[in-house]
Structure formats: C-alpha cells, structure tokens
C-alpha cells in the first residue's frame, strides 16, 4: 500500500458540527462578538488604518484561519472593518491539526463573531509533502489555498482570500508557505500594513482576543525532522504526547519525533519541573503515546529548529 493511502480520505468541505453555521452571501451573522469593537490601538493605529483601507471594497472576505494570534487578529480586524456578515473563517482540517487546536479555533471565531467553514485538505496525498523537505509548508499551504479556490470561494460568495502572515514572517527564510500565497493571489494584510508579531499581539490584547498571549502552535508535522516521512501514525503520537504534557500543567511544549525517542521542548522556566517532581509523570505520559525513550531538551522551545539550518534567505 502506498504511504498516502494511510491517510484517511477526507471530504473537501464540510460544515462543522460545533454550532458554527456557514453564512451564505447576503446573510446576517447570528454570532454576537465578544471582542472590543470600540477601541483605539495607540501607536499601532496607523497600521490598523492601512489594513482597513486594504480591505475596503471587498464584498466578502475569506480568512485562512488557524485560531492562532495572527489569523485571529486578522479575522477580528476584518470583522471590524467589513462586518461579521461579510467575513468567513476558513479552517483547514487534516491529520496535522491537533484536536485541541481545532476546538480552540472555533472558540476564538465564535468570540470574534465570525462563522467557520472547515476545509478538509489532503496534503497527505502529496508525495512532496510526505517527503518532508524544507519546503513542506509550501505544499501544505498550496493544498489549502488550492482547495479553497476550487471548492469554497464561489460556493460561499467570497471575493478574496487573506491569510495571517505578519511582517516578521515576511522576512523569515523558513516560511515557504508565502510562495503558495503568492501563487494563489492570497492577500497578506498584516504584513502589507507593516504589523510585526509584537504589534499583532498588542492589537489582539486591545481587542480582548482570548488567544492574544497564546504561544505559537505550528502544525504537528513540524515536529518531524526534515527528510523523515510524515505519516498519520507519527502525527498521532506527537498529538497524544503533547496533549498529555499540557494536562500536566505545562504552558507550552513541542514533542519532536526522532523514531523511538521523543525530544521534549518546554519553556525554559518549566524544564526543572519536568526533570524534577514531574519526571516520572512526564515519562509515563510520553511513553503512553508510543515512544520508548523520553529526552527533555535543555535548549527549551526552539522555533524553526529543523528548517532554519537548511534554508537561505529569500521569499517567493
């Protein structure tokens, strides 16, 4: 059996069963917004106005949405600029999205007042994605944007698609998904307005978004070293281990998949707990997910650790 056949077949599009309905063109949003709409943004106000100006004239906007602070802030600013009846959150669903993250994304969208359409993607059917080179994110984003373009925009009366790249992402060499955005003419309003990660978090706090201080949560495939194949079994192991570690009270974690070995990354301030009083609990939790050995990385959380050594500066 080919590796891709291990991925459960996914329908391209479904309406979620969490109470979020799909809005048709011209419909009024049934969701009340919990965010602050009458607020000012201090030094970030000019950038917010630039972003608002970018969105002016768009009838209905789809936002590629993960529930993280970048896409949530973009979603909230779009709702603020266009109104909830003209903005739809598009949530990509596949084995690389943890169930906890999926549920949290729905909670954030509900708070903002935007309906959610779940877009079930099949990046696992792509050999280049499974091969897990440094450009894996390109193939994932390309699958998401292609699926949205083919199946979602017309069906839901959306005029344009935007995603949450910020100004810091725009200059990082380990963000090949930007090439896919360019290829599919996806808008990047945060980056184009000059909003970096720090500014995005300030705006999220001003809007009282529940994810304003949420740690970054890259997809589960990012835990697998490049050139080691991505499989549903590995993704499930990582998801189970990280869920168990969060249940032990760790505020953030990455479980890097090195075959039988799980290399656990934690915030530096929490490493002592993992190696001390909770040592046995940590080991049991990770071994229960299918690993034989557990190592706690003294370097802590490391963003881009697998990709940055393999790429050069440049953006498509």
LUMVEXKE-560991 format. One record per residue (C-alpha): x, y, z. Coordinates in steps of 0.02 Angstrom, whole numbers. Last residue first. Layout:
N
<r c1="X" c2="Y" c3="Z"/>
...
! end
This chain:
316
<r c1="442" c2="1684" c3="-167"/>
<r c1="545" c2="1738" c3="-20"/>
<r c1="730" c2="1728" c3="12"/>
<r c1="856" c2="1696" c3="149"/>
<r c1="935" c2="1525" c3="138"/>
<r c1="864" c2="1362" c3="201"/>
<r c1="927" c2="1204" c3="286"/>
<r c1="984" c2="1269" c3="456"/>
<r c1="819" c2="1364" c3="476"/>
<r c1="706" c2="1213" c3="448"/>
<r c1="728" c2="1094" c3="594"/>
<r c1="750" c2="1225" c3="730"/>
<r c1="615" c2="1339" c3="660"/>
<r c1="556" c2="1394" c3="831"/>
<r c1="651" c2="1315" c3="975"/>
<r c1="564" c2="1290" c3="1143"/>
<r c1="690" c2="1242" c3="1278"/>
<r c1="877" c2="1222" c3="1248"/>
<r c1="887" c2="1092" c3="1388"/>
<r c1="794" c2="967" c3="1279"/>
<r c1="699" c2="841" c3="1386"/>
<r c1="729" c2="664" c3="1323"/>
<r c1="599" c2="524" c3="1325"/>
<r c1="629" c2="347" c3="1264"/>
<r c1="513" c2="210" c3="1202"/>
<r c1="382" c2="319" c3="1116"/>
<r c1="203" c2="263" c3="1086"/>
<r c1="93" c2="397" c3="1164"/>
<r c1="98" c2="305" c3="1330"/>
<r c1="286" c2="332" c3="1330"/>
<r c1="255" c2="519" c3="1328"/>
<r c1="137" c2="522" c3="1476"/>
<r c1="236" c2="395" c3="1577"/>
<r c1="398" c2="493" c3="1555"/>
<r c1="318" c2="658" c3="1601"/>
<r c1="236" c2="583" c3="1755"/>
<r c1="400" c2="505" c3="1812"/>
<r c1="493" c2="669" c3="1795"/>
<r c1="357" c2="777" c3="1871"/>
<r c1="448" c2="819" c3="2034"/>
<r c1="614" c2="851" c3="1949"/>
<r c1="661" c2="842" c3="1764"/>
<r c1="494" c2="911" c3="1704"/>
<r c1="485" c2="1038" c3="1844"/>
<r c1="662" c2="1098" c3="1806"/>
<r c1="617" c2="1119" c3="1623"/>
<r c1="473" c2="1237" c3="1662"/>
<r c1="566" c2="1404" c3="1662"/>
<r c1="649" c2="1362" c3="1497"/>
<r c1="482" c2="1337" c3="1410"/>
<r c1="472" c2="1155" c3="1356"/>
<r c1="546" c2="1052" c3="1215"/>
<r c1="528" c2="863" c3="1227"/>
<r c1="635" c2="752" c3="1118"/>
<r c1="535" c2="592" c3="1096"/>
<r c1="646" c2="445" c3="1051"/>
<r c1="584" c2="286" c3="967"/>
<r c1="588" c2="373" c3="798"/>
<r c1="650" c2="550" c3="825"/>
<r c1="483" c2="641" c3="840"/>
<r c1="499" c2="812" c3="920"/>
<r c1="372" c2="841" c3="1058"/>
<r c1="344" c2="1029" c3="1071"/>
<r c1="276" c2="1107" c3="1228"/>
<r c1="187" c2="1257" c3="1303"/>
<r c1="106" c2="1301" c3="1469"/>
<r c1="149" c2="1138" c3="1554"/>
<r c1="12" c2="1090" c3="1676"/>
<r c1="15" c2="900" c3="1673"/>
<r c1="-132" c2="905" c3="1551"/>
<r c1="-20" c2="1004" c3="1435"/>
<r c1="101" c2="858" c3="1437"/>
<r c1="-37" c2="734" c3="1396"/>
<r c1="-97" c2="836" c3="1247"/>
<r c1="83" c2="850" c3="1186"/>
<r c1="108" c2="662" c3="1194"/>
<r c1="-57" c2="622" c3="1107"/>
<r c1="-27" c2="747" c3="967"/>
<r c1="151" c2="687" c3="937"/>
<r c1="97" c2="506" c3="928"/>
<r c1="-48" c2="548" c3="812"/>
<r c1="66" c2="642" c3="694"/>
<r c1="186" c2="495" c3="689"/>
<r c1="45" c2="374" c3="648"/>
<r c1="-27" c2="490" c3="516"/>
<r c1="139" c2="487" c3="423"/>
<r c1="265" c2="622" c3="378"/>
<r c1="423" c2="546" c3="306"/>
<r c1="593" c2="590" c3="380"/>
<r c1="677" c2="709" c3="257"/>
<r c1="654" c2="853" c3="378"/>
<r c1="639" c2="807" c3="561"/>
<r c1="459" c2="777" c3="621"/>
<r c1="388" c2="902" c3="746"/>
<r c1="337" c2="1023" c3="608"/>
<r c1="209" c2="895" c3="551"/>
<r c1="104" c2="936" c3="705"/>
<r c1="63" c2="1109" c3="640"/>
<r c1="143" c2="1258" c3="723"/>
<r c1="66" c2="1319" c3="886"/>
<r c1="136" c2="1489" c3="935"/>
<r c1="104" c2="1528" c3="1117"/>
<r c1="-65" c2="1605" c3="1161"/>
<r c1="-50" c2="1781" c3="1228"/>
<r c1="-187" c2="1861" c3="1124"/>
<r c1="-282" c2="1696" c3="1103"/>
<r c1="-435" c2="1751" c3="1203"/>
<r c1="-448" c2="1910" c3="1099"/>
<r c1="-476" c2="2061" c3="1211"/>
<r c1="-473" c2="2180" c3="1060"/>
<r c1="-332" c2="2282" c3="1138"/>
<r c1="-244" c2="2119" c3="1180"/>
<r c1="-255" c2="2062" c3="998"/>
<r c1="-188" c2="2231" c3="943"/>
<r c1="-38" c2="2215" c3="1058"/>
<r c1="-9" c2="2036" c3="999"/>
<r c1="-11" c2="2089" c3="816"/>
<r c1="109" c2="2231" c3="855"/>
<r c1="234" c2="2111" c3="934"/>
<r c1="219" c2="1992" c3="787"/>
<r c1="250" c2="2126" c3="656"/>
<r c1="119" c2="2238" c3="576"/>
<r c1="186" c2="2330" c3="424"/>
<r c1="17" c2="2351" c3="338"/>
<r c1="72" c2="2234" c3="199"/>
<r c1="121" c2="2104" c3="328"/>
<r c1="-48" c2="2109" c3="416"/>
<r c1="-147" c2="2118" c3="253"/>
<r c1="-73" c2="1962" c3="169"/>
<r c1="-192" c2="1935" c3="22"/>
<r c1="-192" c2="1770" c3="-71"/>
<r c1="-152" c2="1782" c3="-256"/>
<r c1="-139" c2="1591" c3="-272"/>
<r c1="44" c2="1587" c3="-324"/>
<r c1="88" c2="1724" c3="-199"/>
<r c1="7" c2="1630" c3="-56"/>
<r c1="97" c2="1471" c3="-109"/>
<r c1="263" c2="1562" c3="-106"/>
<r c1="223" c2="1627" c3="69"/>
<r c1="206" c2="1446" c3="127"/>
<r c1="394" c2="1437" c3="111"/>
<r c1="412" c2="1520" c3="283"/>
<r c1="584" c2="1466" c3="345"/>
<r c1="679" c2="1611" c3="267"/>
<r c1="599" c2="1740" c3="382"/>
<r c1="572" c2="1912" c3="304"/>
<r c1="384" c2="1904" c3="277"/>
<r c1="358" c2="1810" c3="440"/>
<r c1="412" c2="1964" c3="537"/>
<r c1="288" c2="2074" c3="441"/>
<r c1="143" c2="1959" c3="481"/>
<r c1="68" c2="1819" c3="376"/>
<r c1="-112" c2="1791" c3="430"/>
<r c1="-204" c2="1742" c3="273"/>
<r c1="-322" c2="1825" c3="150"/>
<r c1="-445" c2="1760" c3="20"/>
<r c1="-549" c2="1869" c3="-96"/>
<r c1="-725" c2="1885" c3="-167"/>
<r c1="-816" c2="1756" c3="-62"/>
<r c1="-990" c2="1701" c3="-116"/>
<r c1="-992" c2="1543" c3="-11"/>
<r c1="-991" c2="1415" c3="-150"/>
<r c1="-884" c2="1525" c3="-261"/>
<r c1="-743" c2="1541" c3="-135"/>
<r c1="-754" c2="1366" c3="-64"/>
<r c1="-717" c2="1222" c3="-181"/>
<r c1="-582" c2="1264" c3="-307"/>
<r c1="-503" c2="1416" c3="-226"/>
<r c1="-515" c2="1345" c3="-51"/>
<r c1="-442" c2="1180" c3="-108"/>
<r c1="-300" c2="1268" c3="-199"/>
<r c1="-264" c2="1378" c3="-48"/>
<r c1="-256" c2="1230" c3="71"/>
<r c1="-155" c2="1118" c3="-46"/>
<r c1="-32" c2="1258" c3="-83"/>
<r c1="-19" c2="1292" c3="104"/>
<r c1="30" c2="1112" c3="139"/>
<r c1="146" c2="1101" c3="-11"/>
<r c1="234" c2="1262" c3="36"/>
<r c1="247" c2="1207" c3="217"/>
<r c1="345" c2="1052" c3="164"/>
<r c1="477" c2="1161" c3="80"/>
<r c1="615" c2="1106" c3="199"/>
<r c1="585" c2="928" c3="140"/>
<r c1="452" c2="819" c3="218"/>
<r c1="440" c2="677" c3="91"/>
<r c1="255" c2="667" c3="140"/>
<r c1="227" c2="842" c3="73"/>
<r c1="316" c2="806" c3="-91"/>
<r c1="220" c2="643" c3="-112"/>
<r c1="52" c2="735" c3="-98"/>
<r c1="-88" c2="628" c3="-28"/>
<r c1="-51" c2="690" c3="148"/>
<r c1="-92" c2="865" c3="88"/>
<r c1="-272" c2="809" c3="78"/>
<r c1="-370" c2="956" c3="149"/>
<r c1="-535" c2="966" c3="241"/>
<r c1="-595" c2="1146" c3="237"/>
<r c1="-698" c2="1186" c3="391"/>
<r c1="-807" c2="1339" c3="367"/>
<r c1="-820" c2="1449" c3="520"/>
<r c1="-937" c2="1593" c3="557"/>
<r c1="-865" c2="1755" c3="626"/>
<r c1="-917" c2="1841" c3="788"/>
<r c1="-746" c2="1867" c3="864"/>
<r c1="-788" c2="1758" c3="1014"/>
<r c1="-859" c2="1623" c3="900"/>
<r c1="-701" c2="1629" c3="795"/>
<r c1="-595" c2="1607" c3="952"/>
<r c1="-698" c2="1459" c3="1015"/>
<r c1="-693" c2="1375" c3="844"/>
<r c1="-504" c2="1392" c3="841"/>
<r c1="-492" c2="1316" c3="1015"/>
<r c1="-584" c2="1160" c3="956"/>
<r c1="-467" c2="1136" c3="809"/>
<r c1="-313" c2="1169" c3="915"/>
<r c1="-365" c2="1037" c3="1042"/>
<r c1="-399" c2="914" c3="901"/>
<r c1="-223" c2="937" c3="836"/>
<r c1="-207" c2="988" c3="653"/>
<r c1="-83" c2="882" c3="554"/>
<r c1="-213" c2="745" c3="525"/>
<r c1="-312" c2="869" c3="417"/>
<r c1="-428" c2="1018" c3="442"/>
<r c1="-401" c2="1189" c3="364"/>
<r c1="-511" c2="1320" c3="448"/>
<r c1="-588" c2="1454" c3="337"/>
<r c1="-656" c2="1599" c3="441"/>
<r c1="-792" c2="1694" c3="347"/>
<r c1="-810" c2="1883" c3="336"/>
<r c1="-952" c2="1985" c3="258"/>
<r c1="-1091" c2="1955" c3="384"/>
<r c1="-973" c2="1992" c3="527"/>
<r c1="-945" c2="2173" c3="472"/>
<r c1="-818" c2="2240" c3="348"/>
<r c1="-690" c2="2334" c3="452"/>
<r c1="-719" c2="2259" c3="625"/>
<r c1="-746" c2="2086" c3="551"/>
<r c1="-583" c2="2107" c3="453"/>
<r c1="-493" c2="2166" c3="609"/>
<r c1="-554" c2="2014" c3="704"/>
<r c1="-506" c2="1892" c3="566"/>
<r c1="-333" c2="1971" c3="550"/>
<r c1="-312" c2="1959" c3="738"/>
<r c1="-367" c2="1777" c3="736"/>
<r c1="-250" c2="1736" c3="591"/>
<r c1="-101" c2="1807" c3="685"/>
<r c1="-148" c2="1752" c3="861"/>
<r c1="-176" c2="1570" c3="818"/>
<r c1="-351" c2="1503" c3="787"/>
<r c1="-299" c2="1426" c3="622"/>
<r c1="-389" c2="1536" c3="496"/>
<r c1="-373" c2="1564" c3="310"/>
<r c1="-483" c2="1719" c3="303"/>
<r c1="-622" c2="1728" c3="173"/>
<r c1="-682" c2="1900" c3="127"/>
<r c1="-849" c2="1961" c3="59"/>
<r c1="-877" c2="2123" c3="-36"/>
<r c1="-700" c2="2187" c3="-39"/>
<r c1="-704" c2="2374" c3="-73"/>
<r c1="-609" c2="2422" c3="83"/>
<r c1="-496" c2="2281" c3="141"/>
<r c1="-334" c2="2372" c3="105"/>
<r c1="-401" c2="2530" c3="189"/>
<r c1="-433" c2="2432" c3="348"/>
<r c1="-254" c2="2369" c3="344"/>
<r c1="-188" c2="2545" c3="325"/>
<r c1="-300" c2="2602" c3="468"/>
<r c1="-231" c2="2463" c3="577"/>
<r c1="-55" c2="2521" c3="533"/>
<r c1="-97" c2="2699" c3="584"/>
<r c1="-172" c2="2640" c3="748"/>
<r c1="-22" c2="2537" c3="801"/>
<r c1="50" c2="2677" c3="907"/>
<r c1="-109" c2="2680" c3="1010"/>
<r c1="-235" c2="2550" c3="953"/>
<r c1="-402" c2="2627" c3="997"/>
<r c1="-558" c2="2534" c3="1048"/>
<r c1="-742" c2="2524" c3="1010"/>
<r c1="-752" c2="2348" c3="943"/>
<r c1="-692" c2="2255" c3="1098"/>
<r c1="-716" c2="2071" c3="1066"/>
<r c1="-864" c2="1965" c3="1119"/>
<r c1="-949" c2="1971" c3="951"/>
<r c1="-1127" c2="1904" c3="941"/>
<r c1="-1148" c2="1767" c3="813"/>
<r c1="-1300" c2="1753" c3="700"/>
<r c1="-1208" c2="1836" c3="555"/>
<r c1="-1326" c2="1914" c3="429"/>
<r c1="-1345" c2="1830" c3="261"/>
<r c1="-1304" c2="1920" c3="99"/>
<r c1="-1198" c2="1779" c3="29"/>
<r c1="-1224" c2="1621" c3="129"/>
<r c1="-1156" c2="1604" c3="304"/>
<r c1="-1096" c2="1433" c3="359"/>
<r c1="-1150" c2="1385" c3="533"/>
<r c1="-1044" c2="1369" c3="689"/>
<r c1="-1131" c2="1258" c3="817"/>
<r c1="-987" c2="1136" c3="836"/>
<r c1="-1037" c2="1017" c3="697"/>
<r c1="-931" c2="1097" c3="563"/>
<r c1="-999" c2="1120" c3="387"/>
<r c1="-899" c2="1010" c3="272"/>
<r c1="-779" c2="1032" c3="130"/>
<r c1="-654" c2="925" c3="37"/>
<r c1="-710" c2="762" c3="112"/>
<r c1="-563" c2="673" c3="188"/>
<r c1="-493" c2="502" c3="145"/>
<r c1="-398" c2="431" c3="293"/>
<r c1="-212" c2="448" c3="266"/>
<r c1="-132" c2="276" c3="256"/>
<r c1="-159" c2="276" c3="68"/>
<r c1="-28" c2="410" c3="51"/>
<r c1="105" c2="287" c3="102"/>
<r c1="66" c2="174" c3="-44"/>
<r c1="0" c2="0" c3="0"/>
! end
